[in-house]
């Protein structure tokens, strides 16, 4: 789908595509610690979009999706990759999801928790990342437990491990599994509490750009593009959202 001049002006008003890349979600974006090279499905999508628009790509790197949202009115990014959360949809126009990941709980081996509902009890404290999609979801749905929110995407898991007053950590399943190898004393509950739809977004007032992104994602979902990008970055291709 070839973009017209209105689309290019909408998505790249500076003559460059400024794509907000959330490195806090290692399922979708990674940065090589030695070379600094970026990879992952969101980077692949940003690169392909810039190519189609015929403009250079300027990745704008973030440690969390919450920080991306905070920068919305600063005008420093044109497109972003994050969960299509209802709280964000008032100001960001989202495409259909291109990847679906899962929100899950990390608990101590000896804890009695077996399913997510076990954690929604008085006196239970759950560590989570401020502004993350799963945190916004839990803030809407948790009735009895207390959420302890932290600014850093990675360190809150370590804080949970060290603080016995915290009963669990909520997060993206893949990150939690990586933090709980066999023998660590921690485990991830088999059942998740949320399906997280990862989408492309642009400021809602960019109507022409938003319309183009809808078709862009729909087109690529009908091809192996997203699955191949996931595979290249070592991710499970099963998380690719189905076409349609």
N, C-alpha and C positions, 0 to 999 in steps of 0.2 A: 504494500500500500504506500504509494508515493505521497509525501506530505506537500501541501501547497504553501504559498507564502504566508498565509494567516497562521497556519500551524507552526511554521518555523519561528515566526515572530512571537507566538504565544509560548512556545516551549524553550526557546533560546533567544530571549530579547536582547541579550548582550552580544550575540553572535557566537556564543559558546554554550554548550549544555552543561549546566552545573548540577550534578547529580549527588544528592545526599546519600552516602553509603554508611550504613550502621554496622560498624565492626563489632558491636556488642552482641550481634546475632551471628555467631560463627557458622551457623548452618548455611547462611546466604551470602556471607562476605568474609573474606580472610585477607590478611596482609602478611606476607612472608617477613619474618623478623630479621632476616639477613639482607635480602635484596630489596625489600619494601614493595615488591610486586603485589598487586591486588588480584584477587580471584574470587570465584563464587558466582552463583546464579544472578544476583542483583548486579554485579559488575558486568557480567556478560550482556544482560539486558540493556544496561546503560550504554555500553559500547556499541551495541547494535543500533540503538535509537540514535545516538550521535552520528553514526555512519549514514543512516537514512535521512537525517536532517541535513547532512552535509556540513556539520560544524565540529570543531574540536570538543573533546570531552574533558571537563574539569571535575574530578571526583572531590566532593566535600566530605571529609571523614568525620564520623561521630562515634562516640563510645556507647550511645544508647539511643533508642527511638524517641524517648522523652525529650532529649536535647534537640533532636531534629524538629519536633513539634514546637519547642520553645523558640526556635529560630525562624519559624514560618513568616512572621511579620518583618523580619530583618531583611528579607529579600536576598538572601545569600545562596538559595538553591532554587532550582526550577522543577526538578522531579525528585521523588524520594521513594524509598522501598521500606514498607512497614506494614504492620497489621492494620486491616481496615476496621478500626474500632469505631463504634457509634459516637463516642465522645470526640473523635477527631474528624468525623465526616461532615460536621457543620462548616469547617473551614478548608478541608482538603477533599478534592474529588478523587475517588478511588476507582480503579479498574476492578474487574473480576479477579479473584485470587489466581496467582500463578503457582503457588506452593501452599500446602496446608501442613502445619506442624502442630504439636500438641503441648499444652501446658500440663505439668505434672508436679508431684511433690517428692522432695528428698527428705528422708527421715533417718533416724538412728536405727541400727539393726535391732536393738532391744525394745524399740517402741511398739506399742500395741496397735498402731494404726495399720489398717489393711486396705481400706478404700478411701477415696477423697472425703466422703461424708463423715468419716471418723474424726476428721480434723476440725470440723465446724462445731466446736464445743466451747463452752465457757472455760476460760483459763488457758486455752491453747494459743500460742503465739507463733505466727508464720512470718518468716523473713521473705522479702521480695524487693524487686527493683522499682524505685520511684518512676512513675510514668510509663512502665512497660505495659504491653497489651494485656498480659495475664494479670497484672496488678489491677488495672482498670476493671477487668472482668470480676476479679475477686471483691473489689470494693463495692460492686453492684450486687453481688450474690451471697457473700459470706454474712451470716446472721449472728453468730455467737463468738467465733474466734476473733483474735486481734491481729491486725496486719502491722508488722514492723517494717517500714519502708526505708531503703537506703539508696543513696545517689549512685553508687558505682555498680555497673552491670556485673562485674566479676567478683568483687570482694565480698559482697553480701553472703555468698555461699560459704566463704571461709569464715566470715563472722558467725554464721549459723553453727558451723562445725565447732567453733571455739566457745560458744555461749550456750550453756545448758539451760538458760531461761527461754531459749528459742526451741520450739518443738519441731519445726519443719522449715524447709525453704521451697518456695514456689519458683518455677522457671520453665524454660524450654527443655523438653525431655532430653535432647541430645547433650546439652550442656550439663545437665544433672547427672546423666549416666557417666559422662567423662569425669565428673567430680567424685564418683563413687565406685572405683574399681574394686574387684573382689578383695576381701580382707581389709577394706578401709574402715569398716565399722558403720557404714552407711548404705542405704538401699533406696531405689526409686520405686514408688508404688506402681504396680503394673497398669492400673487404670488411670487415665488422665482425667483432668477436670474440665478441659476446654480444647476445642479444635480452633486453631489460630490461623485465620485466612490472611496470608501475606500477599500484598498487592502493590502496584505502582500507584503513586499519587502525585497530584500537582495542585497548587493553590486553586481553590474553587472558582475564582473569577477568571481563570484562563480556560474559557469555554471551548475554544477551538482545539487547544492542546489536550484537554481532557477527553474530548470526543475522539481524537486521533489515538490516544493511549488505549482507549477501550478496544479499538480495532487492532491495534498493534499487539496487545496481549492475546486477544482472541486468535489472531493469526498464528502466533508463535506456539500457543498451546496445542494447536492442531498439527504441529510438526514435532520432531524430536529435539528441538532447540533447547528447551528448558531441562529435559531429562539429561541431555548430553552435558549441559553446563553443570548440573548437579553431580554427575558421574565424574567429570574432570576434577572437581573439587573434593572428591571423596565422600559425597553425601549419598544417602539412600534415594534412588530415583523414584521410589514409591510415594514420596511426599509431593511429587509434581501434581498440581491440580488437574483434573480431567478436562478435556475440551468441552466447550458448550457452556 
